[in-house]
Amino acid sequence: MKSDRSAALLLMGAAILGLVVANSPFGPSFLDFKHSYFGPESIGLSLNVAHWTSDLLLATFFLVAGLELKYELRSGILSKPSTAFVPVLAGIGGVVVPALIYVWINWGTDYINGWPIPTATDIAFALGILAIFGRGLPKSARVFLLALAIFDDLVAILIIAIFFTADLQGQWLLAAAVIAGLHIVAERMRKIPINYVRVATFLLLWYTVYQSGVHATVAGVILGVIVPAKRTHSLVEKIQPWTNTVALPIFAFFAVAIALPTFDGAFSSVFVGISVALPVGKIVGITLLAILANRLAAKPDRLELEPLDFMAISALAGVGFTVSLLMTNLAFVDTEYIIAEGTLAVILGSLISMAIGAWLAQTRGRYYMKKHREEKAKADS
């Protein structure tokens, strides 16, 4: 459950299964179930199955992202401007360039609001593919990819909170702020069952944030960043195996469970924009700015990575699966066939990125292993 490789394979398997089931003879019945509502309506929590998975289960994934963000900001690579310079500048390129490509392709259409979809990076998928194919790469490759993906997640959280919030309810936001404040106090107290308190805080934050009109996944991030940095690592180790093997696969299963649209000779500009922007935008934006930032950085803060290494990592960052699927549903919530095309485009763009990234990571890994063997043989002689 703690393996990055297993998480990536399980996520892909769940997505494939969801697509197969939705287009099987059982598809209509399954899709009816996916859109059926349940929950206590008296407190405003009557949601359909798809919303429960995207709003509640995905909030646990964002909790882990919040915990990792807190650690990196306090003690990790993002804690100092000098060490954060390369991944942050590369991350900016990985957000701006894909968004610009999508906007360019969809300019003048009704689908322009889908620009955030290709900006996301799937941490679980990207790290899993790197673990499978990137053996031999310097350790700084994983550190760079992790920092880059965490920065991407921070941007995605801000985009969701700002651009996908409708009918903001200030009183519920105030309630969420009070709950967060009380939890900060609780974290400093001793002799209380703090893990039970964290569970209760998570549920209360999730409910108040959901009622405020802000997407409920933001609640996970709020809790993650208010937990003391020294406790984040232990919590990630406890929670991440469950998010990787339960929450994310279930979300992927339902998110990708769509009836394939009828192909009438041409896809919409949404499909083209996402499927091109994910691989091309990430590779171009991240690679160019990473190389530039690494050259501008002071020598002690430079990453021991070559341009082709940055290209391999940038391709893996184009696997935007989880958050991109969420943004597709948020951007086109009232247009079912566009959601279907957008979902297929996310899958296609992520697969292209995955293939390029896996091949490059494997090639570069072999290069470094060969280089290491030659250096060892030379030293022995």
N, C-alpha and C positions, 0 to 999 in steps of 0.2 A: 504493500500500500504506500510505501514511502519512495518507490522507484519512479523517477521522471519518465523512464521508458514505458513502464506499465501504464502510467497515467495517460500518455499520449496515445498509446494503442487502444486503451479502453474508450477514450473519448472519440476516436475515429470509429471504432466498432459500434458505439451507441448511435452515432450520427447515421452511419450506413443502415443500421437496423431500423431507425425511425423513418428514413426515406423509403425503405423497402416495404415496411408495414403500411405506411400511408398510401402506397400505390398498389397494394395487394388487393385481393377480393374482400379482405376485411377492412380496407381503407375507409370507406364511408362511415362505418360504425365506429371505427377508431377516432376519426376526425370529429364525429359528433361527441364522443367522450372527451376529446381534447378541449372542446369548446363548451363543455357542460359546467355549470356553476355549482359551487358548494361553499359552505362556510357560514358563520354567524352573521346574518344580514343585519341584525339589530345593532351591531357595533360597526357596520360598514365594511365587513370583510367577506362579502359574497363575491368570490372571484372564480374565474374558470380555471381549469387545470393548467393551461398554458401560462396563465398569469401567476399562479402559485409557484410554478417552477422558475419563472423568470424573475419574480419579485422577491420570493423568500429564499429559495435555494441558492440563487445567484448572489444574494446578500452575504452568504457565508464565504463565497469566493472573494468578494470584495472586502470582507473582514480580514482574510489572510493578506490580501493586497495592502490593506491599511496597516497591518502589523509589520509587514516587510518594509513599507514606506517609512514607518516610524523608526525602525532600526537603521535603515540606510541614511535617513536624515540626521540621526543622532550619532551613530557610531560607524556607519558604513561608508561606501564610496561617495555618497551624496552629502556627507556631513561637512566637507570642506569645499569651498569654491574651486580650489586647484584640482582636486581629484574628481569633482563633479563636472568639470568643464567639458570633457570629451563626450561622456554619455548624454549629458543634457543637450549640448549643441547637436549631436547626432539625432537625439530624440526629437528635437524641433524640426530637423529636416525630414524625419520619418512621419511627422504629423502634417507639416505644411505641404510638401510636394504631393503626396497622395490626394489631399483635399483639393489642391489646385488642378490636378489631372481630372478628378471627378467633376469639378465645377466647369472646366473647359469643355468636357464632353457633354454636360447637361445644361450648359448655359442657354437661357431662354425657354427652358421647359418647366413643367410643374414639379419636377423631381429634384430641384436644386437643393432642397432641404436634406437630401441624403448624403451631403458632403462629409459628415463625420464618420460614415461607415468604414471607409478604408484606412482610417487613421489609427485603428486599434491594433494591439499585439497581444496574442494569446500566450501568457507566461507558461502555462502547463504544457501546451503543445510545443512551443519553441524550445524550451529546455529539454523536453523529451526527445525531440528529433536531434538536438545537439548531443545528448547523451548516447543516442544510438549510433550516430554517424560521425561524431566529432572526436573520436578517440585519437589522442596524439596532439590535439590542439593545445596551445598554452592555457594555463588556468585562467589567465586574464580574459580569455574569450568568453567563458561562462560568466565571469564577474561583469563584463561589459554588457552581455546580453541581458542579464538579470537587472542591472541598473537601468538599461534602456527600456526594458519592458515595464519596470515599475514607474518610470517617468511617463511612459505612454498611458499606463493605467491612471495616473494622476490627472493627465490631460483628459482622458475619457470620462473620469468622474466629474470633472468640471464641466465638460460638454453636456453630460447627462443632466447635471444639476441646473445648468443655465438655459440650455436650448430645448430640453425636453420636459420642462416643468410647465404645467398648465393650471390656471386657477389657484394661485398660491394662497395658502391659508396661514396667515401670520401667527395665529394663536397656537396652532399645532407646531410650528417651528419653534416658538417660545417654549412650549412644553418639552420638545426634544432637547433644547439647550439646557433647560433645568435638569432633565434626567442625566445629560452628559456631565453637568457640573457636579451633581450628587455622586456620580460614579467616580469622578476624579478624587473626591473626598474619601470614598470607600476604598479606593486603591491604596490610600495612605494609612488606612486603619489596619490594626493587627487583630488576630484572633477572631476573624470572621471568615466564613466559607466563600472566599473571593471568587472561585470559579462558578459557584451557583449564582452569585451576584452578577457576574459577567453574562451569564445566560439570561437572567432576568432583564438586565440592562439592554442586551441585544434585542430581545423581543419587544420591550417597551419603546426603544428607539425606532425599531422597524415599524411599529404600529403608528407612532406619532409622525415619522417622516412620510410614511405612506399617506396618511390623512392630510398632510400639509400640501400635497400636490407635487412634491419633489419625488423623483423615482426612489422607491424604497431601498434599492441596493446601496444608496449613499449611506444608509444607517450603518452598514458593516464597516465602511471606511471611518465613520465618526468614532465608533468604538475602538477600531484598530489604532487610531492615532492618539487616543487619550489613555491607552494602556501604557504604563512606564516602559521605556525602551529596554531596560534590563530583563523584562519578562516576555518580550515579544518572541524571542527565539524558541523558548519552551512551548509557548502557545501555538506557534506555527507548526512545530513538530507534532503537536497533538491534533490540531484541526486539519492541517493540509492533507493528510492521508484520506480523510473522510470527504473533503471537498473534491479531491482528485478522482476518487473512486466511486463516490455516490452522487454528490450534488451536481458536478459538472457533466457526467455522463447522462444523468436524468434530464438535465436542462437541454443538452445537445440532442437527445432522443426526441424530445417534444418540439424543440425549435426547428429541427430539420424535417420533422414529420409533416410534409406538405404534399398536396396533390400536384404532380408535375403539370405545368401549364401546357396548353396545346401549342405546338410550334407551327406558326403560320408563315414561316419564311424569314422572319426577322425578330430579334429580341429588342426590347426597349433600350433607351440610352442608359437606364439604370444598370442593366446587366453589363453593358459594355464598360460603363464608367467604373464600376466596382471591380470587375474581373481584370481590368487593365491597371487601375490605380493601386491595388494591393501589391502585386509583385513589382511592377515597374516603379511606382512611386516610392516604395520602401527602399528598393535597391539603390535607386538614384539618390534620393534624399539623404538616407543614412550614410551611404558609402562616401559621398562627396564631402559632407560636413564632418564625418568622423575623421577622414584623412586630413582635412584642413585643421580641425581642432587638435588632432594629435601632433601636428607639426607646430602649431602655435603654442601648445602647452609647454611649460618648463620641463626640462629633461627628466627630473625625478618623477614627474607626474604623467609622463607619456606611457601609453600601453605598448607592450611588446608584441604588437600585431602589425602585420603587413597589409597593404591595400586589398589583396585577395581574401585575407582573413575577415576584414571589415565587410567585404562584399558577401561572404558566406553568412555572416551573422545578420546582415541587413536583409538577406533573402528569407532567413528564418523568422525575422520580425514581421515579414509579410503574411505570416500565418495569423490572420486576425480573427479566427474562428469565433470564440465565445462572445466577446464583447461586440464584435461586428454583427453577429446574429441578433444580439439584443438591440443594437442601434437600428438595424433594419426594421425590426418590429415597431420600434418607437417612431421612426421617421415616416413610415407608411402605414400607420395603424388602421387607416380607413380604406386601404386599397389592397385587397387580398391577393390579386394576381401580381401586383408589383412586389409584395412581400415574397411571393414564391420566386419571382425572377431574381430579386435581391439575394435571397437565401442561396439559390443555385450559384449566383455570381460569387458570393462569399466562399462557397465550397470550392469553386473552380479556381478563384484567385489564390486561395490558401493552398490548394494542391499544387499549383504552379510554383508558388513560393517555396513550398515544402520540397518539391523535387529539385529545384535549383539549389536551395540551401543545403539539402542532404548531400547532393553530389559535390558541391564545393567544399563542404565541411569534411567529407570523407577524403577528397583529394588533398586538401591542406593538411589533414591529420596524418596522412601517409607521408607527405613531404617532411613534416616535422619529425616523425619517427625515423625516417631515413637519415635525416640530418643529425638526429641524436645518436644513431648507430655509428655514423661516420665520425662524429666527434669523439665518441667513446673509443672507437678503434684507434683513432689517431693518438688519443691520450695514453692508451695501453701500450702502443708501440714506442 
